[in-house]
Amino acid sequence: MKTSNISKEDILNAFNFRHATKEFDATKKLSKDDIDFVLKTANLSPSSFGFEPWHFIVVQDQELRELLKPVAWGAPVKLDTASHFILGLSMKAPMTKWNADYIMHMMKDIKQFPKDVIEMYTDFYKNFQETDFDLDTDKKLFDWASKQTYIALANMMTAAALHGIDSCPIEGFHQEKAEALLQEKFGVDTAKYGLSYMVAFGHRKADPEHPKTRRNTEDIVTWK
């Protein structure tokens, strides 16, 4: 397997290129190959225990995009102009609890662990939830799953930037109302999945008005 030979300079250029694009050029659409590439980076993203507690809905139907606007105050312009608009869902407790059917499916059918490894992994995961991270409520389990789903978000946006594709992550929505809409109009079982974020992809209508600002590296890193 070949390893990447992208230069450090090219990677940093992509990070500087990426910004939260407020308005996209609606006339420029991503190719199927481009959006498949972005989604594949989500598919290949790491997650705690490798359990992939996520699902992504690509919303291209304009009527469904319109329905999202009243429950997502941070999204209307992006919904109108983005080439592709994605909902990042995270699994809830019925899917991620240590003894859930989905967890057994991941170990047995996807990872194809032998029986003894499944038993060992189950014990590790149970102790992790009950002792190490104190994931003793449905809310804590969902927040933990969201942490994993955000890894996929970061990878999608970075991979897109490396390919000259713009993006905008969105948390500007009413979670309860948005999930009610997802259940009613998108066919999402909200007992199993919750909405962690939205993210838009496309090509910017204009360059940012202001340069990227960040604290100095020395202010955010401590060496011991």
C-alpha positions in Angstrom: 0.0 0.0 0.0 1.4 3.4 -1.0 1.7 6.0 1.7 0.9 9.7 1.1 3.7 11.9 -0.1 1.7 15.2 0.2 4.1 17.9 1.3 3.7 19.6 4.7 3.5 22.9 2.8 0.6 21.6 0.7 -1.2 20.3 3.8 -0.8 23.6 5.7 -1.9 25.5 2.5 -5.1 23.4 2.5 -5.7 24.3 6.2 -5.3 28.0 5.4 -7.5 27.6 2.4 -10.4 26.1 4.4 -12.8 28.5 6.0 -16.4 28.3 7.1 -17.9 29.2 3.7 -21.0 31.3 4.4 -22.3 31.3 0.8 -21.4 29.0 -2.0 -21.5 29.5 -5.8 -24.8 27.7 -6.6 -23.7 27.3 -10.3 -20.7 25.1 -9.3 -21.6 21.5 -8.4 -19.3 18.9 -7.1 -18.9 15.8 -9.3 -20.1 12.4 -8.0 -16.4 11.4 -7.8 -15.7 14.4 -5.6 -18.5 13.9 -3.1 -17.8 10.1 -3.0 -14.2 10.9 -2.2 -15.3 13.2 0.7 -17.7 10.6 2.1 -15.1 7.9 1.8 -12.8 9.8 4.1 -15.7 9.7 6.7 -16.0 6.0 6.1 -12.3 5.5 6.8 -12.2 7.7 9.9 -11.1 6.3 13.2 -13.6 5.9 16.1 -13.3 4.7 19.7 -13.1 0.9 19.7 -13.7 1.1 16.0 -17.4 1.0 16.4 -18.3 3.8 13.9 -21.3 5.2 15.7 -22.4 7.4 12.8 -24.6 7.8 9.8 -24.6 10.5 7.1 -27.6 11.8 5.1 -26.8 13.6 1.9 -29.7 16.0 1.4 -30.0 16.9 -2.3 -33.8 17.1 -2.5 -34.7 20.8 -2.6 -38.0 20.3 -0.8 -36.3 18.6 2.1 -33.7 21.4 2.2 -36.6 23.9 2.5 -38.0 21.9 5.4 -34.7 22.2 7.2 -34.6 26.0 7.1 -37.0 26.7 9.9 -35.2 24.4 12.4 -31.7 25.4 11.3 -31.1 29.1 11.7 -27.4 28.7 10.7 -28.1 26.9 7.4 -30.6 28.8 5.1 -28.0 30.4 2.8 -26.0 27.1 2.7 -29.1 25.1 2.0 -29.8 27.4 -1.0 -26.3 27.4 -2.4 -24.2 24.4 -1.4 -23.6 21.7 -3.9 -24.0 19.0 -1.3 -25.5 19.2 2.2 -24.9 16.5 4.8 -26.5 15.7 8.1 -24.1 14.0 10.6 -26.0 11.6 12.8 -24.7 9.9 15.9 -26.0 6.7 17.5 -27.9 6.8 20.7 -27.7 4.5 23.7 -29.8 1.6 22.2 -27.0 1.3 19.5 -23.9 2.0 21.6 -24.5 0.5 25.0 -21.9 -2.3 25.6 -24.5 -5.0 25.3 -26.4 -3.6 22.2 -27.1 -5.7 19.2 -25.2 -3.3 17.0 -22.1 -3.6 19.0 -22.2 -7.4 18.7 -22.8 -7.0 15.0 -19.7 -4.9 14.7 -17.5 -7.3 16.5 -19.0 -10.5 15.0 -19.9 -9.5 11.4 -17.7 -6.5 10.5 -14.5 -7.1 12.5 -15.1 -10.9 12.4 -13.6 -11.4 15.9 -13.4 -14.9 17.2 -15.6 -15.8 20.2 -12.8 -15.3 22.8 -11.8 -11.9 21.4 -15.5 -10.8 21.4 -15.8 -11.8 25.1 -12.5 -9.9 25.9 -13.5 -6.8 23.9 -17.0 -6.8 25.5 -15.5 -6.7 28.9 -13.1 -3.9 27.9 -16.0 -1.9 26.4 -18.3 -2.5 29.4 -15.6 -1.3 31.9 -14.8 1.7 29.6 -18.5 2.8 29.7 -19.2 2.0 33.4 -15.9 2.9 35.0 -13.4 4.7 32.9 -15.6 7.3 31.2 -18.7 7.0 33.5 -21.1 6.8 30.5 -24.1 6.1 32.7 -26.8 8.1 31.0 -28.3 8.2 27.5 -27.1 11.8 27.1 -23.5 10.9 28.0 -23.5 8.0 25.5 -24.8 10.2 22.7 -22.2 12.9 23.5 -19.5 10.2 23.4 -20.8 9.0 20.0 -20.9 12.6 18.8 -17.2 12.9 19.6 -16.5 10.1 17.2 -18.7 11.6 14.5 -16.9 14.9 14.7 -13.6 13.1 13.8 -15.3 12.1 10.5 -16.4 15.7 10.1 -12.9 17.1 10.5 -11.5 14.5 8.1 -14.2 15.3 5.4 -13.5 19.0 5.6 -9.7 18.6 5.5 -9.8 16.1 2.7 -12.1 18.5 0.8 -9.8 21.4 1.3 -6.9 19.4 0.0 -8.9 18.9 -3.1 -9.9 22.6 -3.4 -13.5 22.0 -2.2 -15.1 24.4 0.3 -17.1 23.5 3.4 -19.0 24.9 6.3 -19.8 23.0 9.5 -23.1 24.0 11.1 -24.4 23.6 14.7 -26.9 26.4 14.3 -30.0 24.4 14.6 -32.7 23.5 17.2 -31.9 19.9 18.1 -35.3 18.8 19.3 -37.2 20.3 16.4 -34.6 19.1 13.9 -34.8 15.6 15.1 -38.6 15.7 15.1 -38.4 16.7 11.4 -35.9 13.9 10.7 -38.2 11.4 12.1 -41.3 12.7 10.3 -39.8 13.6 6.9 -36.5 11.8 6.6 -37.4 8.4 8.0 -34.8 8.6 10.8 -35.4 6.4 13.9 -34.6 9.1 16.5 -34.7 6.5 19.3 -31.5 5.2 17.7 -29.9 8.3 16.0 -29.5 12.0 17.0 -28.3 14.9 14.9 -24.8 16.1 15.9 -24.1 18.6 13.1 -24.8 19.6 9.5 -22.1 20.3 6.9 -22.2 21.9 3.5 -19.8 21.4 0.6 -19.3 23.2 -2.6 -17.2 26.1 -4.0 -17.1 29.6 -2.4 -18.9 32.4 -4.1 -16.2 34.9 -2.9 -13.0 34.8 -1.0 -13.1 35.5 2.8 -13.2 39.2 3.6 -10.7 38.8 6.5 -7.6 36.6 6.9 -7.7 33.6 9.1 -6.9 34.4 12.7 -5.6 32.0 15.3 -3.7 32.2 18.6 0.0 31.6 18.5 1.0 27.9 18.6 3.0 28.7 21.8 -0.2 29.8 23.5 -2.0 26.4 22.9 0.9 23.9 23.3 2.8 23.1 26.5 5.9 21.0 26.4 7.0 19.0 29.5 
